[in-house]
Amino acid sequence: MSKSKRPRTVRREAARNAVKLGRDRERLFDHEPGGGKERPIEIEAPSVVEVRARSVPCPLCNGDHEVLEHAAVATERGSLREARLRCRRCGSRRSLWFRLVSLN
């Protein structure tokens, strides 16, 4: 017969699993469109950046983001827009990347 785990052990295991899950979700976020300079989200106008950035949920806690800064960044491949975000619930910070495309 197996002995049941103490409540403290169960809580500690759950906390460790939550940290691992958060780390994995953050890693996946970095590989999604907008998660890095290599994969920017294409937009039609700079005014869309903040609206789109706020609509992306936090990968750690699924909370809402607030836009701390929205700046143009020059690269070898053209100009990108970086939205620096902070989660309102857990406080984690990240960037979301955009590329302005013309509709011709």
Sequence and secondary structure as in RCSB ss.txt:
>XXXX:A:sequence
MSKSKRPRTVRREAARNAVKLGRDRERLFDHEPGGGKERPIEIEAPSVVEVRARSVPCPLCNGDHEVLEHAAVAT
ERGSLREARLRCRRCGSRRSLWFRLVSLN
>XXXX:A:secstr
      HHHHHHHHHHHHHHHHHHHHHHHHHSTTSSTTS EEES TTHHHHHHHHS  TTT   EEEEEEEEEEE
TTEEEEEEEEEETTT  EEEEEEEE    
